[in-house]
């Protein structure tokens, strides 16, 4: 009888563990979680104008020419507007164009606040990046958990259009529930021409190009 009681207690403990621990396990999608940095391609003109070294005129011009295909493209724009490189780096503390961890160039990585030449080497060394758990483990070895989380908010790992979860899709800045529906409706995706045609019907060519940065077809 004692054995039976122990078995029951063990079963109850397991059930409690499942109900209390599992729900709070963090879910990590494929764009790093923001710690206050917004996507420069979708931030409002009013919000951009309040950011470091920005003026109403620069914010208006920025909105007029975006989306930027890369952070280096945005950097060229800001320097052309009269910002110095240190001023542009101050701006990136608040707004940025995410870099693809698997393809980002040296110049792109160096524009990530806090990255430096060491992360140029480390980001490239552990490619292909497949998950944030991998990023946390490998980069965390060098700079610790807090600094790793700050770096992650500037990066993304492309999602597979044919297998991405709702959580993955919603992590794309500006995607929203509609893109969850459309991305899933047209599966299987077979070509970029198909993507341009189907998604372009809903958001137009510029926004389609912006969304395309975050996905792969496999």
ROLUMMAR-78732 format. One line per 2 residues: their letters; for each residue x, y, z of C-alpha. Coordinates in Angstrom, 3 decimals, decimal comma, padded with zeros to 6 digits. Layout:
REM ROLUMMAR-78732
a	X:Y:Z | ...
This chain:
REM ROLUMMAR-78732
xx	000,000:000,000:000,000 | 002,881:002,337:000,741
xx	004,255:001,753:-002,732 | 000,910:002,717:-004,189
xx	000,859:005,945:-002,249 | 004,340:006,808:-003,389
xx	003,345:006,153:-006,999 | 000,334:008,423:-006,650
xx	002,421:011,193:-005,078 | 005,000:010,869:-007,852
xx	002,289:011,100:-010,508 | 000,788:014,177:-008,842
xx	004,200:015,839:-008,637 | 004,790:015,175:-012,333
xx	001,419:016,646:-013,229 | 002,085:019,763:-011,177
xx	005,470:020,144:-012,844 | 003,927:019,913:-016,302
xx	001,237:022,457:-015,489 | 003,470:024,991:-013,764
xx	006,798:024,753:-015,535 | 005,942:024,108:-019,185
xx	003,743:027,182:-019,762 | 006,435:029,608:-018,631
xx	009,169:028,167:-020,838 | 010,248:030,994:-023,142
xx	009,333:030,752:-026,801 | 011,952:032,231:-029,116
xx	010,995:033,066:-032,672 | 013,372:033,950:-035,476
xx	013,824:037,707:-035,014 | 015,692:038,671:-031,872
xx	013,498:040,039:-029,088 | 013,622:043,832:-028,958
xx	014,874:045,552:-025,839 | 013,675:048,910:-027,089
xx	015,146:049,008:-030,600 | 012,578:049,494:-033,379
xx	012,737:048,606:-037,053 | 013,711:051,734:-038,995
xx	011,721:050,446:-041,963 | 008,386:050,564:-040,132
xx	008,777:053,131:-037,325 | 006,532:056,173:-037,715
xx	007,922:059,457:-038,979 | 006,964:061,070:-035,666
xx	008,848:058,477:-033,625 | 011,916:058,671:-035,853
xx	012,056:062,454:-035,480 | 012,431:062,060:-031,692
xx	015,452:059,797:-031,946 | 019,091:060,832:-031,395
xx	020,445:063,365:-033,913 | 017,308:063,240:-036,044
xx	015,329:066,197:-037,347 | 011,834:066,361:-038,775
xx	013,337:066,833:-042,247 | 015,612:063,792:-041,965
xx	012,790:061,641:-040,601 | 010,540:062,692:-043,483
xx	013,252:061,936:-046,033 | 013,961:058,554:-044,425
xx	010,330:057,505:-044,611 | 010,190:058,672:-048,210
xx	012,984:056,393:-049,435 | 012,539:053,278:-047,311
xx	012,463:050,315:-047,116 | 016,205:049,923:-046,776
xx	017,491:046,542:-047,899 | 020,287:046,538:-045,316
xx	021,707:048,488:-042,398 | 024,602:049,581:-044,615
xx	022,092:051,158:-046,992 | 020,497:053,030:-044,092
xx	023,935:054,061:-042,875 | 024,797:055,535:-046,274
xx	021,541:057,484:-046,184 | 022,173:058,917:-042,710
xx	025,730:059,954:-043,522 | 024,380:061,612:-046,664
xx	021,957:063,548:-044,480 | 024,853:065,017:-042,516
xx	025,141:062,684:-039,530 | 028,613:061,642:-038,446
xx	029,311:057,939:-037,968 | 029,225:058,223:-034,156
xx	025,873:060,017:-034,439 | 024,538:057,250:-036,677
xx	025,667:054,680:-034,104 | 023,728:056,601:-031,436
xx	020,660:056,392:-033,666 | 021,100:052,610:-033,976
xx	020,635:052,330:-030,228 | 016,991:053,185:-030,972
xx	016,301:052,122:-034,575 | 017,955:049,623:-036,891
xx	017,549:047,393:-039,941 | 018,023:043,802:-038,759
xx	020,966:041,831:-040,097 | 020,728:038,241:-041,332
xx	022,972:036,182:-039,042 | 023,733:033,736:-041,840
xx	024,703:036,235:-044,535 | 025,603:039,539:-042,860
xx	028,802:041,125:-044,111 | 031,603:042,523:-041,962
xx	030,360:046,061:-042,613 | 026,832:045,158:-041,503
xx	027,968:043,460:-038,300 | 030,197:046,388:-037,352
xx	027,139:048,666:-037,398 | 025,491:046,605:-034,632
xx	025,983:048,540:-031,381 | 028,314:046,599:-029,107
xx	029,357:044,059:-031,730 | 032,864:045,093:-032,755
xx	035,417:043,027:-034,629 | 035,071:040,085:-032,245
xx	031,460:039,511:-033,237 | 032,422:039,751:-036,908
xx	034,481:036,642:-036,261 | 032,043:034,845:-033,956
xx	028,910:035,487:-036,023 | 030,651:033,978:-039,053
xx	032,260:031,077:-037,194 | 029,025:029,451:-036,033
xx	027,119:029,631:-039,316 | 024,657:028,299:-040,213
xx	022,606:029,726:-037,351 | 019,427:027,731:-036,818
xx	018,001:028,872:-033,491 | 018,283:031,445:-030,725
xx	019,206:028,674:-028,314 | 022,325:028,147:-030,432
xx	023,011:031,905:-030,459 | 022,565:032,192:-026,689
xx	024,940:029,291:-026,111 | 027,722:030,230:-028,511
xx	027,761:034,019:-028,151 | 026,943:033,849:-024,455
xx	030,270:032,073:-023,894 | 032,067:035,268:-024,834
xx	029,940:038,150:-023,553 | 027,380:036,754:-021,098
xx	023,595:036,526:-021,229 | 022,723:040,236:-020,996
xx	025,075:041,350:-023,765 | 023,985:038,403:-025,914
xx	020,335:039,453:-025,614 | 021,248:043,017:-026,600
xx	023,050:041,765:-029,708 | 020,200:039,441:-030,647
xx	017,713:042,309:-031,008 | 019,638:043,551:-034,047
xx	019,599:040,190:-035,825 | 017,359:037,619:-037,439
xx	017,555:034,013:-038,565 | 015,483:033,565:-041,758
xx	012,348:031,463:-041,410 | 011,289:028,780:-043,866
xx	008,074:029,907:-045,561 | 006,867:026,334:-045,856
xx	007,325:025,308:-042,211 | 007,367:028,512:-040,117
xx	005,103:028,607:-037,082 | 002,742:031,458:-036,296
xx	005,223:032,604:-033,649 | 008,028:032,684:-036,220
xx	005,997:034,745:-038,679 | 004,761:037,181:-036,039
xx	008,354:037,868:-035,000 | 008,901:039,615:-038,350
xx	008,521:043,355:-037,689 | 005,234:044,585:-039,108
xx	004,020:041,169:-040,283 | 000,911:040,760:-038,124
xx	-001,921:038,208:-038,244 | -002,680:038,884:-041,903
xx	000,751:037,706:-043,024 | 000,415:034,637:-040,820
xx	-002,687:033,779:-042,812 | -001,250:034,606:-046,243
xx	002,123:032,944:-045,689 | 000,340:029,725:-044,737
xx	-002,424:029,909:-047,346 | -000,117:029,715:-050,353
xx	001,985:026,780:-049,201 | 003,852:025,079:-050,662
xx	005,980:028,033:-051,732 | 008,130:027,127:-054,704
xx	009,618:030,369:-056,039 | 010,198:034,057:-055,325
xx	008,051:034,885:-058,332 | 005,168:033,179:-056,538
xx	005,922:035,160:-053,362 | 006,055:038,457:-055,254
xx	002,746:037,714:-056,947 | 000,733:036,435:-053,995
xx	002,000:038,678:-051,191 | 002,281:041,662:-053,522
xx	-001,483:041,540:-054,007 | -001,933:042,526:-050,388
xx	000,920:044,879:-049,481 | 002,565:046,135:-052,679
xx	006,038:045,677:-054,118 | 008,058:047,639:-051,531
xx	006,573:045,903:-048,536 | 006,886:042,537:-050,268
xx	010,611:043,172:-050,717 | 010,945:044,133:-047,060
xx	009,213:040,964:-045,875 | 011,263:038,841:-048,257
xx	014,452:039,640:-046,317 | 013,233:037,560:-043,393
xx	012,310:034,353:-045,190 | 013,706:031,507:-047,260
xx	011,997:028,961:-049,487 | 013,106:025,398:-048,796
